[in-house]
Amino acid sequence: MTATPAIRFERVHKTYRGASQPALSDVSFDIAPGEFFGLLGPNGAGKTSLISILAGLSRADSGRVSVLGHDVVDDYAAARARLGVVPQELVFDPFFSVRETLRFQCGYFGIPADERWIEELLNELGLLSKADANMRQLSGGMKRRVLVAQALVHRPPVIVLDEPTAGVDVELRQTLWQFIARLNREQGTTVLLTTHYLEEAEALCGRIGMLKGGKLVALDRTSALLSGRSHQVLRFKTDQALPEGLDARVTGRIAQIKAHDAAEVEQILARLRAGGVTVEDLEIGRADLEDVFLEIIHAEHA
Ligand SMILES: Nc1ncnc2c1ncn2[C@@H]1O[C@H](COP(=O)(O)OP(=O)(O)OP(=O)(O)O)[C@@H](O)[C@H]1O
């Protein structure tokens, strides 16, 4: 018998009132207990809609979603108790202190406040010095740390993070990921993450699903997604315009061009030379998740 999935999405459909296109269309996949799973997709792909349905904040038109076997509609309280959700938006009661906010959250789940765990969360997330400050006195980054602590205070076996590092500084990103990775490794906590930082997803997630226009267009182990790309990527800096017909991705001064083998690398370099393009800091690397992502998202029939 296979284990009950930590999260199961079964044929989930959702069309918002007045919308011409469905936000989610027949989305089905499972996340196993203990997985670190990344949900990726461009703006408007449906990631937040799917997470809102999972968290019981919104209803699917059809299909089912469950958390450790508990349906998020029919068995809402049991499903919600097993889930820790870090939402994208910062919403708080400004009159509570950080510590009160965390205690209050325990009350919401009908469990007594576990003071030792609250101290540990405050410590791990760098919030100890702010524990008695009112929420309204905190910076945006500090508020985001509280959101994470709030999601974890009832020790959920499954945590969902919706773009937790959008607009946060490098230090918080590192603190947050070290802590979440440790929960995943040591306690077997299942993690579902959405992010626009593909290097984060590549570093952390064992498996990745990609949504596009409300449909699941890729679902595989991160290593398989990366190794499935046989090509390499030429990266360099230049101030000049590239010759016509070179399929390059250009970001500011940095250009990236796909090459399938050494001969193609030679050809590309020859064309750049012939076009009078001076290149700096040339390197040849393997395709990264961003290349895979762009390839899948831009695939005509995906
Ligand atoms: N409350 C709503 N009412 C109407 N349409 C909505 C609502 N929420 C989302 N949508 C639409 O549903 C689609 C999916 O949006 P969703 O926010 O789920 O995407 P996303 O992948 O989370 O995007 P982002 O990366 O920008 O956060 C979009 O077309 C969006 O405009």
The ligand as an SDF file (V2000), in Angstrom:
LIG
                    3D

 31 33  0  0  0  0  0  0  0  0999 V2000
   -9.9640   36.9730   -6.7330 N   0  0  0  0  0  0  0  0  0  0  0  0
   -9.8250   36.8990   -8.0590 C   0  0  0  0  0  0  0  0  0  0  0  0
  -10.8180   37.2820   -8.8950 N   0  0  0  0  0  0  0  0  0  0  0  0
  -10.7060   37.1880  -10.2280 C   0  0  0  0  0  0  0  0  0  0  0  0
   -9.6140   36.7140  -10.8480 N   0  0  0  0  0  0  0  0  0  0  0  0
   -8.5870   36.3050  -10.0830 C   0  0  0  0  0  0  0  0  0  0  0  0
   -8.6270   36.3820   -8.6500 C   0  0  0  0  0  0  0  0  0  0  0  0
   -7.4610   35.8990   -8.1610 N   0  0  0  0  0  0  0  0  0  0  0  0
   -6.7120   35.5410   -9.2290 C   0  0  0  0  0  0  0  0  0  0  0  0
   -7.3780   35.7840  -10.3870 N   0  0  0  0  0  0  0  0  0  0  0  0
   -6.9150   35.4810  -11.7580 C   0  0  0  0  0  0  0  0  0  0  0  0
   -6.6160   34.0920  -11.8170 O   0  0  0  0  0  0  0  0  0  0  0  0
   -5.4280   33.8450  -12.5620 C   0  0  0  0  0  0  0  0  0  0  0  0
   -4.4260   33.1120  -11.6870 C   0  0  0  0  0  0  0  0  0  0  0  0
   -3.9520   33.9950  -10.6820 O   0  0  0  0  0  0  0  0  0  0  0  0
   -3.0320   33.5500   -9.4730 P   0  0  0  0  0  0  0  0  0  0  0  0
   -2.9200   34.7110   -8.5440 O   0  0  0  0  0  0  0  0  0  0  0  0
   -3.5010   32.2580   -8.9380 O   0  0  0  0  0  0  0  0  0  0  0  0
   -1.6430   33.3260  -10.2310 O   0  0  0  0  0  0  0  0  0  0  0  0
   -0.1580   33.1930   -9.6420 P   0  0  0  0  0  0  0  0  0  0  0  0
    0.4660   32.0760  -10.4120 O   0  0  0  0  0  0  0  0  0  0  0  0
   -0.2060   33.0740   -8.1690 O   0  0  0  0  0  0  0  0  0  0  0  0
    0.4820   34.5650  -10.0750 O   0  0  0  0  0  0  0  0  0  0  0  0
    1.6590   35.4550   -9.3660 P   0  0  0  0  0  0  0  0  0  0  0  0
    2.9400   34.7670   -9.7070 O   0  0  0  0  0  0  0  0  0  0  0  0
    1.5190   36.7420  -10.0750 O   0  0  0  0  0  0  0  0  0  0  0  0
    1.3710   35.5130   -7.9000 O   0  0  0  0  0  0  0  0  0  0  0  0
   -4.9650   35.1970  -13.0570 C   0  0  0  0  0  0  0  0  0  0  0  0
   -5.4670   35.3590  -14.3620 O   0  0  0  0  0  0  0  0  0  0  0  0
   -5.6160   36.1710  -12.0970 C   0  0  0  0  0  0  0  0  0  0  0  0
   -5.8530   37.4120  -12.7320 O   0  0  0  0  0  0  0  0  0  0  0  0
  1  2  1  0
  2  3  1  0
  2  7  2  0
  3  4  2  0
  4  5  1  0
  5  6  2  0
  6  7  1  0
  6 10  1  0
  7  8  1  0
  8  9  2  0
  9 10  1  0
 10 11  1  0
 11 12  1  0
 11 30  1  0
 12 13  1  0
 13 14  1  0
 13 28  1  0
 14 15  1  0
 15 16  1  0
 16 17  2  0
 16 18  1  0
 16 19  1  0
 19 20  1  0
 20 21  2  0
 20 22  1  0
 20 23  1  0
 23 24  1  0
 24 25  2  0
 24 26  1  0
 24 27  1  0
 28 29  1  0
 28 30  1  0
 30 31  1  0
M  END
$$$$
